Amino acid sequence: MMAGGCINVNAPDKPIVINLNISITQEVVYRLDNKAKAIIQDNPGIF
């Protein structure tokens, strides 16, 4: 004789939020930093 089981799956009340802003911001800042260094090196009298 097999015993039947019941499994309930409920959706969460709040939407699932995945925040990817941190890595995108770090990448943009890193790229701007490298560009700024290159511009300053190419134009030492800019400041």
C-alpha positions in Angstrom: 0.0 0.0 0.0 1.4 3.5 -1.0 0.7 6.6 1.0 -0.1 9.6 -1.1 1.6 12.9 -0.3 0.7 16.5 -1.0 3.1 19.3 -1.9 2.1 22.9 -2.0 4.1 25.5 -3.9 3.2 29.1 -3.3 4.5 32.2 -5.1 6.1 34.8 -2.9 4.0 37.8 -1.8 6.7 40.3 -2.9 8.4 40.3 -6.4 11.9 38.9 -6.6 14.4 41.7 -7.1 17.9 41.1 -8.4 20.1 44.2 -8.0 22.9 44.3 -10.6 23.6 48.0 -10.3 26.8 47.5 -8.2 28.8 45.6 -10.8 27.7 47.8 -13.7 28.6 51.0 -11.8 32.0 49.6 -10.9 32.7 48.7 -14.5 31.8 52.2 -15.7 33.9 53.9 -13.0 36.8 51.6 -13.9 36.6 52.5 -17.6 36.3 56.2 -16.9 39.3 56.1 -14.6 41.4 54.4 -17.3 40.3 57.0 -19.9 40.9 59.9 -17.5 44.5 58.6 -16.8 45.2 58.3 -20.5 43.9 61.8 -21.3 45.9 63.3 -18.4 49.1 61.4 -19.6 48.5 62.6 -23.2 47.8 66.2 -22.1 49.9 66.9 -19.0 49.1 70.7 -19.1 45.3 70.1 -19.0 45.2 71.0 -15.2 
